[in-house]
């Protein structure tokens, strides 16, 4: 496994979703094993408010400097999309790309209760290159909706097969396939 990125000076901001990413989530493996990763620390992981999460991401991007690649999971994908439309031009310009993994459908009736302000799902083109990764049997988004989100964001869609929500339950470990996609974004 690579401890650093493709020789670039870019850093990776990990943007977890609802309930954060536990120790067996691929984001936690990356944070532990890669020298270029930093987790965005939200104040409230259980009942997140969009305004708070977007502001935290803005502050973290500003403090981290640049260049950066965002690696988001689940509700973190919606957070990135909301942030991209509201971010200051200076901080937005620091982001070289985004890896958007298992973008959950915040509009679905089955979506967990407790989040505030994430509906409607942001559907505007992101101002940086992005790759969306979706499973064909994700309980929080159908593959068709994930494809719809990817098209709206201008993202390349990568099908991950039947792997659930691409979280700890998917047993991805350090998720080398995801790291290869990340390296593409880091290389620009």
Buried (B, 14 or more C-beta within 10 A) or exposed (E): EBEEBEEBEBBBBBBBBBBBBEEBBBBBBBBEBBEBBBBBEBEEBEEBBBEBBBBBBBEBBBEBEBBBBBBBBBBBBBBBBBBBEBBEEEBBEBBBBBBBBBBBBBEBEEBEEEBEBBEEBBEEBBBBBBBBBBBEEBEBBBBEBBBBBBEBBBBEBBEBEEBBBBBBEBEBEBBEBBBEBBBBBBBE
